[in-house]
């Protein structure tokens, strides 16, 4: 089962929309969609399922994009340049 199929199987299809891009990515929409998953013993939110992502070997896959539900503190983004 693909990542998009797994999301659709949850049944909250009113909270899901395809983004009309060439890759036809699936995204959660709405003010407070039910898109929570447990990952690494933490609560995360699924942003969407993104198609045709290169896995580093040239093979295209569907990947889920997730973000933590809670902030990890007052860490700033470290922008390292060489």
Secondary structure, DSSP 8 states (H G I E B T S, - for coil): --HHHHHHHTS-GGGEEE--STT--EEE-SSS---EEEETTEEEEEEEEEEEEE-SSS-EEEEEEEEESS--SS--------
